[in-house]
């Protein structure tokens, strides 16, 4: 993996942040010292030579008694004491939730970390590329559905604003993306906003040319 290339971070995150969260993102103490470490897997599937046509795995979480109930998300979760790194957290969770195996993917880099106030999670996104199509086996206890969404669908100009009540009972005004019956908002949309910018600015192309080399041409 490499981690020395420029990331837009907060600049990209704030474009898709819920309106009620934006002011907090500029505070010096944000995130708080007691935030819980977590990680998600941002898994890309090649689709031809244009990165905007590549697809990213989005899952729909089951309904449960928690702040992220029934939300569109990346596979991921809280870091366990046995996890040697946040990359290991992301890979373990992807295996538990969707049966993704480490030998089926190539890890590329971390994206910018992101703090989520309702769950007090500090999320580290791990970017990876699938080596082939993966036979997902969704864990029925955690995953209700999933989609492979083309990156071009995450153009900020396609974002729509919605007002809705979160699982905590809070009313939110938030931008997000609608695709395949999903409304992708919050931390997931904010991470996707950064990913889209990296592709749009041709930064990801350069990173992939260094870290992702396939003699068969990644056109799954």
C-alpha positions in Angstrom: 0.0 0.0 0.0 1.0 3.6 -0.5 -0.1 6.6 1.6 1.9 9.5 0.4 -0.4 10.9 -2.3 -2.7 14.0 -1.8 -6.1 13.4 -0.4 -8.9 16.1 -0.5 -10.2 14.9 2.9 -12.5 17.4 4.6 -12.9 19.4 1.4 -14.6 16.4 -0.3 -16.3 15.1 2.9 -18.2 18.3 3.6 -19.9 18.3 0.2 -21.9 15.3 1.3 -22.1 15.9 5.0 -25.5 16.3 6.7 -26.2 20.0 7.1 -26.4 19.7 10.9 -22.9 18.2 11.0 -21.0 20.7 8.9 -20.2 23.3 11.6 -18.7 20.6 13.9 -16.2 19.5 11.2 -14.3 22.8 11.6 -13.8 22.5 15.4 -10.2 22.0 16.7 -11.3 19.2 19.0 -13.0 17.2 16.2 -12.8 14.3 16.5 -12.8 13.8 20.3 -10.0 12.0 22.0 -12.3 9.1 23.0 -13.5 8.2 19.5 -13.6 4.5 18.7 -11.3 3.2 16.0 -13.1 1.5 13.1 -12.5 0.7 9.4 -14.4 0.0 6.2 -13.5 -1.7 3.0 -14.0 0.4 -0.2 -13.8 -2.3 -2.7 -13.6 -1.5 -6.4 -14.4 -3.8 -9.3 -12.7 -3.0 -12.6 -15.0 -2.3 -15.6 -13.0 -1.3 -18.7 -10.4 1.5 -18.9 -12.5 4.4 -17.6 -12.3 4.5 -13.8 -15.7 6.2 -13.7 -17.2 2.9 -15.0 -15.6 0.9 -12.2 -18.0 -0.3 -9.6 -17.9 -0.1 -5.8 -19.5 -2.5 -3.3 -22.3 -1.0 -1.2 -24.2 -3.1 1.3 -27.6 -2.4 3.0 -27.4 -3.1 6.7 -30.2 -5.0 8.4 -32.5 -3.2 10.7 -31.4 -3.4 14.3 -31.3 -1.4 17.5 -28.5 0.9 16.6 -27.6 4.3 15.0 -26.7 2.8 11.6 -29.7 0.5 11.3 -31.0 -0.1 7.7 -28.3 2.2 6.2 -26.4 1.9 3.0 -22.7 1.4 3.9 -19.4 -0.2 3.2 -18.5 -3.5 4.8 -16.7 -2.6 8.1 -16.9 -2.1 11.8 -15.1 -1.5 15.1 -11.5 -2.5 15.5 -11.1 -5.5 17.8 -8.2 -6.0 20.2 -7.0 -8.9 18.1 -6.7 -6.7 14.9 -3.1 -5.9 14.2 -4.1 -2.9 12.0 -7.1 -1.0 10.7 -6.5 -2.7 7.4 -7.0 -6.0 9.2 -10.2 -4.7 10.7 -11.6 -3.8 7.3 -10.6 -7.1 5.8 -12.0 -9.1 8.7 -15.3 -7.3 8.6 -15.6 -7.7 4.8 -15.1 -11.4 5.2 -17.6 -11.7 8.1 -20.2 -9.7 6.3 -19.8 -10.6 2.6 -17.3 -13.6 2.6 -14.6 -11.5 0.8 -11.3 -13.3 0.9 -8.0 -11.4 1.2 -6.5 -13.4 -1.8 -9.3 -12.1 -4.0 -8.4 -8.4 -3.7 -5.4 -6.0 -3.9 -5.2 -3.4 -1.2 -4.3 0.0 -2.5 -4.2 2.7 0.2 -6.1 4.3 3.1 -8.4 7.2 2.3 -9.0 10.1 4.7 -10.3 9.2 8.1 -13.8 10.4 9.0 -15.5 10.9 12.4 -19.1 9.9 12.9 -20.7 11.6 15.9 -23.8 9.4 16.4 -21.7 6.2 16.9 -18.5 8.0 18.0 -16.6 6.0 15.4 -13.4 7.3 13.8 -13.5 5.5 10.4 -10.4 4.6 8.4 -11.4 3.6 4.8 -9.3 1.0 3.1 -9.3 1.2 -0.7 -8.9 -2.1 -2.5 -9.5 -3.6 -6.0 -11.0 -7.0 -6.8 -8.8 -9.3 -8.8 -11.9 -11.0 -10.2 -15.6 -11.2 -9.7 -16.3 -12.3 -6.2 -19.1 -14.8 -5.2 -20.5 -12.8 -2.3 -22.2 -14.6 0.6 -24.0 -11.9 2.6 -24.3 -12.6 6.3 -28.1 -12.5 6.8 -27.6 -11.3 10.4 -25.9 -8.1 9.2 -26.6 -7.6 5.5 -30.0 -7.2 3.9 -28.9 -6.5 0.3 -26.0 -5.2 -1.7 -25.2 -3.4 -5.0 -22.2 -2.8 -7.2 -22.5 0.9 -8.1 -20.5 2.6 -10.9 -18.3 5.4 -9.6 -19.9 7.9 -12.1 -23.1 7.7 -10.1 -21.3 9.6 -7.3 -20.9 12.8 -9.1 -21.8 15.5 -6.6 -24.1 17.0 -9.2 -26.2 13.9 -8.9 -26.7 14.2 -5.2 -30.2 14.9 -3.9 -31.2 16.5 -0.6 -33.6 14.7 1.8 -35.1 15.5 5.2 -35.6 12.4 7.3 -35.5 11.0 10.8 -32.4 9.1 11.8 -32.5 5.9 13.9 -31.6 8.0 16.9 -34.8 10.1 16.4 -32.9 13.2 15.1 -34.3 15.0 12.1 -31.6 15.5 9.5 -31.2 17.4 6.2 -28.6 15.5 4.2 -27.4 15.2 0.6 -27.0 11.7 -0.8 -27.1 9.4 -3.8 -30.1 7.4 -5.0 -29.3 4.1 -6.7 -30.9 0.7 -7.0 -33.5 1.5 -4.3 -30.7 2.7 -1.9 -30.3 6.2 -0.4 -26.6 6.5 0.2 -25.9 9.3 2.7 -23.8 10.2 5.8 -20.3 8.8 6.2 -20.7 6.5 3.2 -21.6 9.3 0.9 -18.8 11.5 2.3 -16.2 8.8 1.7 -17.5 8.3 -1.8 -17.3 12.1 -2.4 -13.5 11.9 -1.8 -13.2 8.8 -3.9 -15.0 10.5 -6.8 -12.8 13.5 -6.6 -9.6 11.3 -6.6 -10.9 9.8 -9.9 -12.1 13.1 -11.4 -8.7 14.7 -10.6 -6.9 11.7 -12.2 -5.0 11.1 -8.9 -6.4 7.6 -8.5 -5.2 6.7 -12.0 -1.6 7.5 -11.0 -1.9 5.5 -7.7 -3.3 2.5 -9.4 -0.5 2.6 -12.0 2.0 2.2 -9.2 0.2 -0.3 -6.9 -2.2 -2.3 -9.1 -0.5 -4.1 -12.0 -2.3 -6.9 -13.9 -0.9 -8.7 -16.9 -4.4 -9.7 -17.9 -5.7 -6.0 -17.9 -8.2 -5.4 -15.1 -11.4 -5.5 -17.2 -13.7 -7.8 -15.2 
